[in-house]
């Protein structure tokens, strides 16, 4: 049984809108091929809050805030706000931590992977293969009964905590007190950003659309593999097509492996970085974008994932684990390998043996 | 007029566990329809004639807590474009 034509049409339209918005944000000032990047933007926000001191990447990104709040508002409008949590929070934190290690190895989350592809960055194709491989490994665990156990109903305050924190962080961005960090002009990607209100609005729209359609890159591949259901993947195909066409119009397409913005040309580590992301996010039940959206719906397990992603980003930049345009660091490579092992162990200990 | 019962789940592993139990009875997987609130996205469709057997198998073999799944009764009239959806109760065991 497959989705109705109408469901597929809706997600395609949503994907087209999101793709145009994402490519347009680059025109408005975001770094190239980075209209959206959940990982990079959480990392930048961590920097803005002083959780790390890497000067090139410090800026509280309103896109993140917009996605959480847009998803929350859409959920409330449809009476889908449902505070719940309590499903292996520490395990999720650890998985999220290593998902970020993988993202910062590749220099992008699965959403940015699509946008890099739409900009002609063929390194993202290598990453995509790694991403799919990681998800396939995660699916093996799912099929064997991997479970992080049940969620529990929480009270409204618990569900609203992260959205409220996001509003406070937005206030800090606007007020710009001395203890909030801003990358200086020319210092790096953190200094490249669209106008605050444009970024916020873009995030609100994407958050609402992603909530409405349950958009998720990991889910897209997982659902095709497990259930032959292509609805989510169609949404991402639409994002890719729309972003690519917008990039063509704006002159932002540069096909190739070298000279790519905020990217590097080491196939093995682009593969392994996103392999770790696919693996960890499959066990977490969704890609970073989906986790942001679910946290807006009141899911505190996803809120823990967002925290884990931010702590992971801070850790990576405090200890030189993140890649740069020059390539991966030695410590980063070790961290990715450790991450794959840790995620595999988490997968194994949380998988119930099937009764013979 | 199409009538069926639908199980939705709070996460994918619950859907997989239930699918392993119910697919032998011919129950099919489908994406959660839009008019049902957010879930993991995958649901299981149970035909009215399979209902008693599917519910019995599900209750006997699945270890899902009540918060992990939701159950609906759906009637859709494609000609009129109307859909009628209500939460459903599983039949009581004898």
Interface residues (C-beta under 8 A of the other chain):
Chain A: X1 X2 X3 X4 X7 X10 X75 X78 X79 X80 X82 X84 X87 X142 X143 X145 X146 X147 X148 X150 X151 X152 X153 X211 X214 X216 X219 X222 X223 X226 X227 X229 X231 X232 X285 X297
Chain B: X10 X11 X12 X13 X14 X16 X17 X28 X29 X30 X31 X32 X33 X34 X37 X38 X40 X41 X42 X45 X64 X65 X67 X68
